[in-house]
Structures are given as C-alpha cells and as structure tokens.
Amino acid sequence: MMETTISPEVQAMLDACPVPDIAIGEDLKHGDLEIDARVARGVALLDVMHPQWDEDIDLCTFDMANCQKCALGQLYDWYHDGCVSMGDPNDKVIAQFGFCSRIAMHSPCHLTRNWEYGERWGHARAMEYRQLTEAWSQVIKDRRLKRTLALAMP
C-alpha cells in the first residue's frame, strides 16, 4: 500500500482550520455550517497555492461533481491533478477542504451509474455536491464583486 504524504501547506491548513469530523459514509448532519467551513478552508488553501484562483473559474460550467468542471478540475485541468498540486495525491484529506464529498469518500471521478441512481449513498452524496457547488459559487461571486467594487472606488 502506498504511503500518503501530505504537503506542509496542506497540513498547516488542516491544523489551522478545524472542521467537524464526519465518518466516511455518514450522512451529513452538520448542514451548511459544515459545508461552509470546509469551503472556507479550501478557499484559504487556494489563496496560498493558486493566487487569484477565482478568476480562472467559469461559473457557467462550474460543477463540483464533475472532475473537469469542479474547482480543482478548472484550475489544474483535472480533479486528480489538483489533488497532486495541493499535496494530496491520494485525495485522502482533500474533502476536508470542500473539494469533494465526504460521504462514501471518493473523488467526483468515481461517480458511477449506480451513484447517479441513488444506490447506497447516492442521494446524500448528490445533495452534498449540490451544496458544495452552491457554496463555492457564492464565494466566487462574492470575491468577484468585492474586487469589482474595489476597482470602482476612486
């Protein structure tokens, strides 16, 4: 079995931004607060690893359940390439940054026909990906608005 090595940047963010633990496969019970906390952690990590990252996201196609249209997919061409760049090549902790589902812990690349039809954890996972997409989209819109307003101020 391959040893998981997490980059110092990722470990520092994990240490600095606590998020409630959810066991793999457990239904979300923390609601939006848990999603927002994970996304805030992911935003902070991207700010360090990929400055001005939000400018490179196409919100028209943005979908956290898609390996090429999610945040890491759009920034690094593919979800897994983003995990590698973030220092988590085996995507063991990346869910704690709001980049993928914590339910039945798999990257969006592992979505299957069975998942789409709601078998096992499918419905909860689909809901979590919708929440992640909405939370990330709101952060991106807010950052863009703030930047636009700052530029418009004399």
Backbone as ProteinMPNN parsed JSONL, in Angstrom:
{"seq_chain_A": "MMETTISPEVQAMLDACPVPDIAIGEDLKHGDLEIDARVARGVALLDVMHPQWDEDIDLCTFDMANCQKCALGQLYDWYHDGCVSMGDPNDKVIAQFGFCSRIAMHSPCHLTRNWEYGERWGHARAMEYRQLTEAWSQVIKDRRLKRTLALAMP", "coords_chain_A": {"N_chain_A": [[0.836, -1.186, 0.0], [0.493, 2.247, -0.787], [2.197, 4.874, 0.799], [0.766, 7.729, 2.223], [1.572, 10.997, 1.63], [1.362, 14.193, 2.772], [1.481, 17.527, 1.758], [3.386, 20.167, 3.368], [1.978, 22.614, 3.297], [-0.711, 21.853, 3.007], [-1.04, 20.356, 5.362], [-0.602, 22.374, 7.26], [-2.835, 24.006, 6.802], [-4.86, 22.224, 7.512], [-4.326, 21.996, 10.231], [-4.726, 24.619, 11.076], [-7.369, 25.311, 10.537], [-9.956, 24.062, 11.927], [-12.418, 21.567, 11.252], [-15.585, 20.042, 11.669], [-15.48, 16.547, 12.286], [-16.556, 13.973, 10.13], [-17.556, 10.756, 9.787], [-16.517, 8.475, 7.261], [-18.932, 7.761, 4.891], [-20.988, 8.51, 6.535], [-24.093, 10.134, 6.945], [-24.639, 13.585, 6.185], [-24.875, 15.69, 8.894], [-24.341, 18.088, 9.795], [-25.057, 20.135, 8.188], [-25.239, 23.241, 6.352], [-23.325, 24.758, 7.723], [-21.153, 23.078, 8.163], [-20.408, 22.512, 5.519], [-19.815, 25.137, 4.633], [-17.644, 25.724, 6.323], [-15.738, 23.875, 5.452], [-15.435, 24.717, 2.785], [-14.466, 27.303, 3.215], [-11.995, 26.667, 4.285], [-10.86, 25.436, 2.03], [-10.801, 27.623, 0.276], [-8.932, 29.263, 1.583], [-6.677, 27.636, 1.323], [-6.398, 27.539, -1.506], [-5.901, 30.239, -1.939], [-3.307, 30.419, -1.042], [-1.947, 28.488, -2.576], [-2.682, 28.936, -5.239], [-2.883, 31.804, -6.188], [-5.353, 34.352, -6.861], [-7.158, 32.557, -7.878], [-9.949, 32.403, -8.227], [-10.532, 33.904, -10.455], [-10.048, 32.248, -12.543], [-12.088, 30.46, -12.757], [-14.865, 29.186, -14.437], [-18.005, 30.004, -14.029], [-20.276, 29.367, -15.449], [-20.085, 26.743, -16.258], [-19.409, 25.482, -13.967], [-19.245, 22.845, -11.657], [-19.161, 20.939, -8.916], [-19.355, 18.204, -8.805], [-18.144, 17.172, -11.0], [-15.233, 16.089, -12.547], [-13.732, 17.688, -14.281], [-14.973, 20.117, -14.294], [-15.128, 21.044, -11.751], [-13.729, 22.946, -8.96], [-10.93, 22.268, -8.62], [-10.596, 20.85, -10.992], [-11.016, 22.807, -12.981], [-8.952, 24.572, -12.402], [-6.615, 23.058, -12.505], [-6.834, 21.386, -14.66], [-7.79, 18.789, -14.245], [-9.437, 16.977, -11.696], [-7.849, 15.129, -10.127], [-5.238, 15.937, -10.797], [-5.234, 18.397, -9.56], [-5.408, 17.571, -6.889], [-2.882, 16.385, -6.619], [-1.256, 18.654, -7.069], [-2.04, 20.124, -4.853], [-0.811, 18.747, -2.908], [-1.845, 16.346, -2.02], [-1.869, 13.6, -3.215], [-3.293, 11.185, -3.148], [-5.866, 11.81, -2.605], [-6.768, 11.867, 0.135], [-7.287, 13.671, 2.221], [-8.426, 15.822, 1.027], [-11.167, 16.269, 0.872], [-11.752, 17.53, 3.216], [-11.32, 20.097, 2.64], [-13.384, 20.922, 1.136], [-13.391, 20.135, -1.521], [-14.388, 17.774, -2.496], [-16.86, 15.184, -1.962], [-17.612, 14.069, 1.35], [-19.015, 11.904, 1.911], [-19.159, 8.471, 1.592], [-16.541, 8.544, 0.751], [-15.083, 9.384, -2.038], [-13.516, 10.692, -4.923], [-15.007, 13.057, -7.261], [-14.561, 11.832, -9.652], [-15.077, 9.163, -9.407], [-17.726, 8.713, -9.721], [-20.494, 6.778, -10.579], [-22.823, 4.955, -12.678], [-24.548, 3.671, -10.894], [-24.322, 5.356, -8.678], [-25.512, 7.658, -9.684], [-28.158, 6.871, -9.769], [-28.822, 6.74, -7.172], [-28.156, 4.624, -5.478], [-26.96, 3.102, -2.514], [-25.105, 5.499, -1.07], [-25.847, 7.498, -2.739], [-27.954, 9.549, -3.001], [-27.538, 11.259, -0.787], [-24.938, 11.972, -1.29], [-25.201, 13.277, -3.756], [-26.702, 15.46, -2.927], [-24.835, 16.661, -1.225], [-22.821, 17.367, -3.077], [-24.267, 19.24, -4.586], [-24.635, 21.195, -2.596], [-21.953, 21.851, -2.13], [-21.253, 22.896, -4.647], [-22.954, 25.14, -4.731], [-22.013, 26.588, -2.476], [-19.273, 27.077, -3.109], [-19.68, 28.524, -5.497], [-20.987, 30.819, -4.531], [-18.973, 31.955, -2.933], [-17.096, 32.565, -4.92], [-18.546, 34.409, -6.511], [-18.92, 36.446, -4.583], [-16.242, 37.206, -4.087], [-15.513, 38.17, -6.599], [-17.303, 40.303, -6.896], [-16.497, 41.941, -4.758], [-13.882, 42.562, -5.614], [-14.478, 43.952, -7.975], [-15.923, 46.15, -6.963], [-13.906, 47.321, -5.444], [-12.179, 48.172, -7.427], [-13.756, 50.048, -8.66], [-13.928, 52.074, -6.849], [-12.828, 55.37, -6.181]], "CA_chain_A": [[0.0, 0.0, 0.0], [1.275, 3.465, -0.919], [2.198, 5.799, 1.929], [0.203, 9.024, 1.879], [2.355, 12.13, 2.085], [0.617, 15.439, 2.606], [2.42, 18.641, 1.725], [3.35, 21.016, 4.562], [0.936, 23.636, 3.156], [-1.99, 21.214, 3.291], [-1.066, 20.024, 6.781], [-0.751, 23.626, 8.014], [-4.226, 24.428, 6.694], [-5.641, 21.302, 8.329], [-4.091, 22.338, 11.63], [-5.187, 25.976, 11.376], [-8.808, 25.487, 10.298], [-10.668, 22.836, 12.285], [-13.721, 21.292, 10.662], [-16.145, 18.869, 12.354], [-15.217, 15.272, 11.644], [-17.68, 13.147, 9.719], [-17.043, 9.458, 9.387], [-16.761, 8.117, 5.874], [-20.209, 7.097, 4.706], [-22.005, 9.042, 7.441], [-24.924, 11.191, 6.389], [-24.337, 14.924, 6.688], [-25.753, 16.143, 9.961], [-23.876, 19.416, 10.182], [-25.698, 21.105, 7.314], [-24.464, 24.237, 5.625], [-22.189, 25.23, 8.51], [-20.046, 22.176, 7.892], [-20.017, 22.759, 4.126], [-19.181, 26.455, 4.58], [-16.346, 25.655, 6.997], [-14.825, 23.168, 4.558], [-15.159, 25.577, 1.632], [-13.578, 28.385, 3.695], [-10.661, 26.077, 4.383], [-10.383, 25.273, 0.658], [-10.501, 28.967, -0.241], [-7.659, 29.683, 2.185], [-5.612, 26.846, 0.702], [-6.211, 28.017, -2.873], [-5.274, 31.564, -1.887], [-1.874, 30.2, -0.865], [-1.394, 27.633, -3.631], [-3.07, 29.382, -6.587], [-3.436, 33.158, -6.006], [-6.328, 34.833, -7.855], [-7.76, 31.35, -8.429], [-11.359, 32.581, -8.578], [-10.62, 34.486, -11.791], [-9.889, 31.176, -13.521], [-13.238, 29.563, -12.681], [-16.001, 29.501, -15.301], [-19.214, 29.663, -13.276], [-21.311, 28.834, -16.345], [-19.944, 25.288, -16.336], [-18.935, 25.032, -12.657], [-19.99, 21.742, -11.051], [-18.233, 20.242, -8.029], [-19.486, 16.766, -9.001], [-17.534, 16.834, -12.274], [-13.768, 16.168, -12.396], [-13.135, 18.732, -15.099], [-15.695, 21.371, -14.103], [-15.04, 21.437, -10.338], [-12.689, 23.951, -8.71], [-9.606, 21.732, -8.961], [-10.607, 20.494, -12.406], [-10.851, 24.01, -13.807], [-7.663, 25.211, -12.117], [-5.488, 22.162, -12.776], [-7.247, 20.576, -15.811], [-8.438, 17.548, -13.827], [-9.522, 16.902, -10.236], [-6.702, 14.439, -9.525], [-4.058, 16.794, -10.961], [-5.348, 19.384, -8.497], [-5.029, 16.906, -5.63], [-1.422, 16.259, -6.638], [-0.713, 20.008, -6.881], [-2.339, 20.55, -3.488], [-0.023, 17.948, -1.99], [-2.638, 15.219, -1.534], [-2.026, 12.813, -4.437], [-4.23, 10.074, -2.975], [-7.088, 12.507, -2.175], [-7.163, 11.354, 1.441], [-7.771, 14.744, 3.097], [-8.899, 16.941, 0.214], [-12.584, 16.512, 1.162], [-11.814, 18.441, 4.351], [-11.192, 21.438, 2.074], [-14.567, 21.188, 0.334], [-13.171, 19.851, -2.934], [-15.168, 16.602, -2.89], [-17.795, 14.677, -0.965], [-17.096, 13.273, 2.469], [-19.896, 10.744, 2.018], [-18.619, 7.363, 0.796], [-15.319, 9.237, 0.343], [-14.465, 9.182, -3.344], [-13.495, 11.904, -5.721], [-16.102, 13.082, -8.226], [-14.206, 10.979, -10.79], [-15.542, 7.811, -9.171], [-19.177, 8.63, -9.854], [-20.884, 5.697, -11.484], [-24.252, 4.899, -12.985], [-25.24, 3.329, -9.652], [-24.36, 6.561, -7.842], [-26.497, 8.572, -10.253], [-29.498, 6.388, -9.466], [-29.089, 6.848, -5.752], [-27.882, 3.433, -4.689], [-26.106, 3.274, -1.35], [-25.041, 6.865, -0.534], [-26.002, 8.39, -3.875], [-28.781, 10.744, -2.812], [-26.855, 12.157, 0.152], [-23.755, 12.487, -1.977], [-25.652, 14.251, -4.751], [-27.066, 16.665, -2.187], [-23.605, 17.317, -0.762], [-22.177, 18.023, -4.222], [-25.043, 20.454, -4.888], [-24.298, 22.183, -1.569], [-20.587, 22.302, -2.391], [-21.281, 23.762, -5.838], [-23.576, 26.412, -4.341], [-21.135, 27.313, -1.554], [-18.125, 27.575, -3.871], [-20.158, 29.551, -6.432], [-21.249, 32.043, -3.773], [-17.669, 32.532, -2.574], [-16.501, 33.123, -6.135], [-19.313, 35.621, -6.84], [-18.609, 37.464, -3.576], [-14.875, 37.688, -4.311], [-15.51, 38.959, -7.832], [-17.993, 41.55, -6.607], [-15.606, 42.737, -3.906], [-12.785, 43.055, -6.463], [-15.053, 44.94, -8.89], [-16.22, 47.346, -6.178], [-12.637, 47.946, -5.059], [-11.652, 48.84, -8.624], [-14.636, 51.167, -8.999], [-13.766, 53.14, -5.854], [-11.751, 56.297, -6.56]], "C_chain_A": [[0.881, 1.251, 0.0], [1.107, 4.359, 0.31], [1.654, 7.152, 1.457], [1.076, 10.117, 2.473], [1.569, 13.387, 1.765], [1.617, 16.58, 2.665], [2.314, 19.463, 3.001], [2.257, 22.086, 4.502], [-0.431, 23.066, 3.513], [-2.098, 20.897, 4.773], [-1.254, 21.28, 7.633], [-2.192, 24.119, 7.967], [-5.144, 23.523, 7.517], [-5.534, 21.671, 9.803], [-4.729, 23.674, 12.01], [-6.703, 26.138, 11.309], [-9.56, 24.222, 10.667], [-12.051, 22.763, 11.649], [-14.279, 20.077, 11.381], [-15.86, 17.596, 11.577], [-16.525, 14.578, 11.3], [-17.081, 11.834, 9.253], [-17.379, 9.197, 7.925], [-18.075, 7.342, 5.788], [-21.312, 7.607, 5.614], [-22.8, 10.127, 6.73], [-24.509, 12.539, 6.958], [-25.351, 15.312, 7.748], [-25.412, 17.567, 10.362], [-24.425, 20.516, 9.283], [-24.738, 22.077, 6.673], [-23.252, 24.726, 6.387], [-20.966, 24.378, 8.22], [-19.533, 22.387, 6.47], [-19.268, 24.082, 4.037], [-17.806, 26.446, 5.222], [-15.324, 24.951, 6.107], [-14.45, 24.035, 3.357], [-14.242, 26.729, 2.043], [-12.147, 27.879, 3.817], [-10.066, 25.902, 2.984], [-10.011, 26.598, 0.011], [-9.152, 29.433, 0.289], [-6.491, 28.922, 1.561], [-5.349, 27.313, -0.725], [-5.563, 29.394, -2.9], [-3.761, 31.458, -1.738], [-1.271, 29.511, -2.086], [-1.631, 28.149, -5.051], [-3.7, 30.781, -6.478], [-4.321, 33.589, -7.187], [-7.054, 33.672, -8.544], [-9.185, 31.571, -8.922], [-11.548, 33.2, -9.962], [-10.572, 33.416, -12.882], [-11.059, 30.185, -13.532], [-14.354, 30.068, -13.592], [-17.269, 29.055, -14.581], [-20.333, 29.111, -14.15], [-21.259, 27.313, -16.43], [-19.589, 24.672, -14.986], [-19.845, 23.975, -12.052], [-19.011, 20.919, -10.222], [-18.326, 18.727, -8.165], [-18.844, 16.295, -10.301], [-16.032, 17.085, -12.19], [-13.095, 17.243, -13.231], [-13.778, 20.099, -14.864], [-15.689, 21.843, -12.656], [-13.912, 22.46, -10.168], [-11.307, 23.43, -9.114], [-9.514, 21.36, -10.43], [-10.384, 21.695, -13.305], [-9.483, 24.658, -13.593], [-6.475, 24.371, -12.569], [-5.784, 21.169, -13.897], [-7.932, 19.265, -15.448], [-8.399, 17.51, -12.305], [-8.267, 16.287, -9.621], [-5.419, 15.258, -9.663], [-4.05, 17.896, -9.898], [-4.965, 18.803, -7.146], [-3.515, 16.783, -5.528], [-0.783, 17.621, -6.383], [-0.929, 20.531, -5.473], [-1.548, 19.75, -2.449], [-0.764, 16.777, -1.391], [-2.919, 14.27, -2.706], [-3.009, 11.659, -4.333], [-5.597, 10.548, -2.517], [-7.648, 11.955, -0.869], [-7.736, 12.436, 2.355], [-8.441, 15.878, 2.339], [-10.378, 17.253, 0.448], [-12.738, 17.481, 2.325], [-11.655, 19.903, 3.918], [-12.353, 21.76, 1.141], [-14.403, 20.925, -1.142], [-13.914, 18.612, -3.416], [-16.039, 16.169, -1.72], [-17.062, 13.945, 0.15], [-17.961, 12.035, 2.681], [-19.376, 9.668, 1.069], [-17.375, 7.832, 0.065], [-14.692, 8.765, -0.961], [-14.471, 10.522, -4.051], [-14.694, 11.904, -6.668], [-15.824, 12.185, -9.429], [-14.749, 9.571, -10.636], [-17.056, 7.681, -9.271], [-19.526, 7.579, -10.898], [-22.37, 5.787, -11.771], [-25.046, 4.573, -11.726], [-25.365, 4.548, -8.744], [-25.45, 7.496, -8.35], [-27.922, 8.15, -9.908], [-29.743, 6.269, -7.969], [-28.845, 5.606, -4.936], [-26.843, 3.764, -3.622], [-26.138, 4.708, -0.865], [-25.342, 7.914, -1.598], [-26.788, 9.651, -3.632], [-28.103, 11.737, -1.88], [-25.628, 12.771, -0.5], [-24.132, 13.538, -3.015], [-26.031, 15.562, -4.066], [-25.814, 17.403, -1.703], [-22.888, 18.012, -1.912], [-22.94, 19.277, -4.653], [-24.705, 21.556, -3.895], [-22.89, 22.726, -1.781], [-20.541, 23.245, -3.585], [-21.872, 25.122, -5.488], [-22.653, 27.228, -3.439], [-19.921, 27.891, -2.275], [-18.549, 28.697, -4.826], [-20.39, 30.876, -5.716], [-19.943, 32.725, -3.37], [-17.046, 33.217, -3.785], [-17.215, 34.409, -6.533], [-18.986, 36.754, -5.87], [-17.219, 38.051, -3.79], [-14.813, 38.575, -5.554], [-16.198, 40.307, -7.621], [-17.114, 42.473, -5.77], [-14.464, 43.346, -4.719], [-13.29, 44.151, -7.396], [-15.347, 46.248, -8.153], [-14.954, 48.067, -5.775], [-12.039, 48.704, -6.235], [-12.475, 50.074, -8.974], [-14.492, 52.338, -8.021], [-12.618, 54.044, -6.257], [-10.605, 56.298, -5.569]], "O_chain_A": [[1.891, 1.306, 0.702], [-0.008, 4.565, 0.79], [2.05, 7.65, 0.404], [1.293, 10.155, 3.684], [1.164, 13.611, 0.625], [2.499, 16.598, 3.524], [1.268, 19.462, 3.651], [1.673, 22.432, 5.528], [-1.214, 23.698, 4.223], [-3.139, 21.142, 5.381], [-1.988, 21.251, 8.621], [-2.718, 24.596, 8.972], [-6.091, 23.998, 8.143], [-6.526, 21.659, 10.531], [-5.214, 23.842, 13.129], [-7.257, 27.02, 11.964], [-9.785, 23.377, 9.801], [-12.754, 23.766, 11.529], [-13.523, 19.155, 11.684], [-15.983, 17.568, 10.353], [-17.477, 14.595, 12.08], [-16.188, 11.821, 8.406], [-18.408, 9.649, 7.423], [-18.291, 6.384, 6.53], [-22.46, 7.183, 5.484], [-22.237, 10.941, 5.998], [-24.07, 12.616, 8.105], [-26.557, 15.263, 7.508], [-26.11, 18.178, 11.171], [-24.273, 21.7, 9.585], [-23.562, 21.77, 6.475], [-22.243, 25.076, 5.775], [-19.865, 24.902, 8.049], [-18.321, 22.434, 6.257], [-18.199, 24.147, 3.429], [-16.888, 27.095, 4.72], [-14.174, 25.382, 6.02], [-13.286, 24.082, 2.958], [-13.335, 27.091, 1.294], [-11.2, 28.593, 3.486], [-8.887, 26.191, 2.778], [-9.022, 26.685, -0.716], [-8.324, 29.94, -0.469], [-5.437, 29.502, 1.301], [-4.192, 27.469, -1.116], [-4.763, 29.684, -3.789], [-3.02, 32.3, -2.244], [-0.21, 29.906, -2.57], [-0.866, 27.834, -5.962], [-4.909, 30.929, -6.655], [-4.068, 33.238, -8.339], [-7.511, 33.812, -9.678], [-9.588, 30.988, -9.928], [-12.603, 33.038, -10.575], [-11.005, 33.652, -14.01], [-11.014, 29.182, -14.243], [-14.74, 31.235, -13.524], [-17.571, 27.863, -14.53], [-21.245, 28.456, -13.645], [-22.284, 26.669, -16.651], [-19.481, 23.45, -14.88], [-21.055, 24.17, -11.942], [-18.124, 20.27, -10.777], [-17.442, 18.023, -7.677], [-18.988, 15.128, -10.667], [-15.606, 18.174, -11.806], [-11.985, 17.666, -12.908], [-13.189, 21.127, -15.2], [-16.191, 22.927, -12.359], [-13.224, 22.794, -11.133], [-10.595, 24.09, -9.871], [-8.464, 21.536, -11.049], [-9.644, 21.611, -14.285], [-8.924, 25.236, -14.525], [-5.446, 24.913, -12.972], [-5.044, 20.199, -14.064], [-8.604, 18.682, -16.298], [-7.43, 17.963, -11.696], [-7.686, 16.857, -8.698], [-4.597, 15.273, -8.747], [-2.992, 18.279, -9.399], [-4.283, 19.451, -6.352], [-2.935, 17.045, -4.475], [0.134, 17.732, -5.569], [-0.109, 21.287, -4.952], [-1.61, 20.043, -1.255], [-0.357, 16.258, -0.352], [-4.063, 14.144, -3.143], [-3.513, 11.197, -5.357], [-6.41, 9.734, -2.078], [-8.829, 11.621, -0.769], [-8.593, 12.139, 3.186], [-8.97, 16.804, 2.954], [-10.801, 18.391, 0.243], [-13.746, 18.182, 2.414], [-11.83, 20.823, 4.718], [-12.314, 22.765, 0.43], [-15.184, 21.43, -1.949], [-14.059, 18.414, -4.623], [-15.957, 16.727, -0.626], [-16.04, 13.296, -0.07], [-17.661, 11.21, 3.544], [-19.175, 9.924, -0.118], [-17.192, 7.538, -1.117], [-13.868, 7.85, -0.972], [-15.325, 11.372, -3.802], [-15.331, 10.868, -6.859], [-16.751, 11.815, -10.15], [-14.873, 8.848, -11.625], [-17.608, 6.634, -8.934], [-18.916, 7.513, -11.965], [-23.084, 6.596, -11.178], [-26.115, 5.144, -11.511], [-26.402, 4.748, -8.112], [-26.216, 8.058, -7.567], [-28.801, 9.001, -9.77], [-30.776, 5.745, -7.552], [-29.29, 5.534, -3.79], [-25.966, 4.604, -3.824], [-27.143, 5.111, -0.281], [-25.112, 9.102, -1.372], [-26.342, 10.732, -4.016], [-28.096, 12.937, -2.157], [-25.319, 13.944, -0.289], [-23.465, 14.565, -3.139], [-25.72, 16.643, -4.565], [-25.75, 18.631, -1.768], [-22.397, 19.128, -1.747], [-22.325, 20.269, -5.043], [-24.509, 22.709, -4.281], [-22.656, 23.926, -1.63], [-19.869, 24.276, -3.542], [-21.343, 26.151, -5.909], [-22.526, 28.438, -3.623], [-19.577, 29.057, -2.08], [-17.853, 29.705, -4.947], [-20.033, 31.935, -6.232], [-19.829, 33.947, -3.46], [-16.528, 34.328, -3.676], [-16.561, 35.4, -6.859], [-18.795, 37.895, -6.291], [-17.037, 39.264, -3.685], [-14.141, 39.607, -5.556], [-15.727, 41.333, -8.112], [-17.01, 43.665, -6.06], [-14.12, 44.513, -4.533], [-12.616, 45.162, -7.59], [-15.051, 47.329, -8.662], [-14.92, 49.298, -5.762], [-11.451, 49.77, -6.051], [-11.945, 51.039, -9.526], [-14.889, 53.461, -8.332], [-11.551, 53.561, -6.634], [-9.63, 57.026, -5.753]]}, "name": "protein", "num_of_chains": 1, "seq": "MMETTISPEVQAMLDACPVPDIAIGEDLKHGDLEIDARVARGVALLDVMHPQWDEDIDLCTFDMANCQKCALGQLYDWYHDGCVSMGDPNDKVIAQFGFCSRIAMHSPCHLTRNWEYGERWGHARAMEYRQLTEAWSQVIKDRRLKRTLALAMP"}
